[in-house]
Amino acid sequence: MKVVLIGVGQAGGKITQALAEFDHRMGFGAVRGALAVNSAKTDLQSLSIDTALVGQDRVKGHGVGGDNELGAAVMQSDATEVMDALDGRITAEAEAIFIVAGLGGGTGSGGAPVLARELSRVYDVPVYGLGVLPGRGEGAMYQANAGRSLKTLVREANATLLIDNDAWHSSGESMGEAFDSINDAIAQRVGLLFASGEAVEGVGESVVDSSEVINTLRSGGVAALGYASAVASDDSSENLNTIMSTTRRALLTGTSLPNAVAADSALLVIAGRPDVISRKGVERSRKWVEEETGSLQVRGGDFPLDSDRLASLILLGGVERSNRLQEFMERAKEAQEQQPEERSDPAEQFRNDKLQDLF
C-alpha cells in the first residue's frame, strides 16, 4: 500500500520519521513521501525528514502551548502553505494519505482534523488519521484535548487508526522510554501493514492487496491494529498451531486499542516465508477472527517475508463499540469539565454527547 505520511505536532513528527525509517530500512517502498508539520521550530529541528513550520505570525515558532483550538486556528491560517509543501509528494501512485498525530497535545490534536478536511477537498485518495491517545497517567488537559480531537478527526477523515499509549509499552519504563518504545512499536506494526500490500519477498499463495486494507477501513470511524509473532518451524504442518496462537494473541492481547474485539470488518495478514505458512492454520485463524469479531467481512492473505518468524497482523475496522474507547471518552469528558471555559457545537460520533468536538 503506497502511502504519503504527514506528521502533525511533536509526536506526529517523530512517529512519521520512525515509519519512514523503518520502511526504508526494510526496503518495502510503501512510504512514498513524508512531511512533518509543527508550530514549534525546535521540535522540527531534530527531524531528518522534510518539515513545514506553521503559525509563525501568531506563535513565532514557539508552539501553541497545548491549546488545540489555537493549533486548529494556525493550521487553518497556514493550510495553503502546507498544501504547497505537499505539492509533488502526493502523486498518482499514492493510494492513501495518513495524517499522524498525538491527540493530546496542541498542534497535533488541533491541526490534524483541519488538515484532514483540507486534504479531502483536494485529493481523491482516502485520507486516514493515525492518532495516538494519551495514557491514563497523562494530565487532564491531554485527555480533554484528545477527546475533542478524536471526535473531530473521526468526522473529517475516512477512518482513524487509533493507538492507545497504554497498549504497546512495558511496565516500569520511564515516560521517555515508554514514548520511544511506543514509537518503535508503531513503526514496526503500522509499517508492516503499509507494506503488506507490496509483495517484496517471494510469491505467496494468497498475497494481500492494497485494496483489502482500504476496504477494511471503508467502514469508517475508528480502526485498531493487532500484532503478535513467534518463531516458525521449517515444516509448514508444524506451524498450524503457531499461526493460531499468534492470531489469538494479536487480537486478544496485542491490539493498539486494548480489548477492541467487536468490529464491522477485519483483515488478517500472516507474514513470513510462504513455504512455512500452514494453509489450514490461516483458514482456521480467519474463521476464528470472524467468530470473535462478529464480522462477516473478514479478509485474509499472506505477506511474503524472508524471516525465521511468523507474524499475525489484524486490522479491525469500525471498533466504536469498544469498551476501552467508551471508557476513554468518559475520561475525556470528565477532564473537559475541569477546564475553565465552556465549549459548544457537540458532535455525534459517540454516545457521549456531553464531550464536544473541536470545531
Phi, psi and omega in degrees: 000114183275121187232156169246131184253136175232109179270127181244126182086177185296307180296319180299319178295316181294318180292320178299317177296318179298320178295315181296319180292319178297314180299318179292317182297322181277347180073027183284320182074021180278326180274112185263353178185149180213135180220136175252132181238131181206161174262354179253115184298320183296327180292332180278334186292336181275357184263147179261349177279171179293148185226161175218129180262128179243161174077020183298324181295329186257322185241001172056033177079011184258005180086174185255006174062034178081002180273102185283342172292320176292323177300319177294321183294316182289328177292320179295319181295324185253019182302323181297318179296321178293317179297324177295321179294334179274349183302126181091344179273325180265091184263182182295337181281345180291129181260345179196156174243131176246124174263119187254128182202144164282129189272000183263342184276211183253301183293315182293310183291326179277321186279330184300313179297323178298314181293323177300318180294316181294317181294323180295331179287332188261321188250147181275342181285156179299143175247114183250153171259143169239097189250140179250122178277143175293150178287170182298330184277355179277159191293168183299323180300318180294322178295313181295316178303313184293323178297314180292319181295317181298315180300322181284317181296320178300323180288322187273330182268159176294326173196159180233114175280119190253137178233123179273127180301338180275356188274318193241045172218159184271149177292150180090354178282149171288168181300316179296317178296321180297315180297319179297316181292324177296316179299319178296318179295318178298315182300316181292309186289309180291325176299320176294322178298313178302316186283343186297338176272003180239096181295120184241341181228107175071193182233119179274165180290324180216081187285137178294139176253152180304326182297333180288326174295313181297318180294327178292325179278352187296336180294347175077196179067223185254137176241159177223161184228128178248151183207141170201153179217164179204159177295136183263150172274155177286347179259117184300327181296334180277355182261004178302308180292328178298315179294319179297315184290321178293325178295318178297315180294321180300319183276319189272330183229356187242020183274155179290341175235094188310138178068014174275101183243310179295129185213156177282330180207162181207154176227123177254120179244127175254116183256137179156185178292129183303327184286348180250003179278122178281120180293323177296321179297319180296314183293317178295322179294319179297318179294323178295318178299321179300316180292317184290321183276340184075015182257139174267000179250071179249107179270162180207159178178176181257155170235095181300123184211128180283097184208156175271007180239160170246139181231144173250127179239124183237118175261125180249128178252137178073061182253030182298341181281357182300130177298325181298319180292318179295322177297319180296316182296327176292319178296320179294322178296315179298321179294321180294326179294340177277347181287151188287340186239146179277149178230155185239187178066067180293146176266174185237015185291328186236167182296330187280083184286348180283341176272118189263155186274185191275329184266000000 
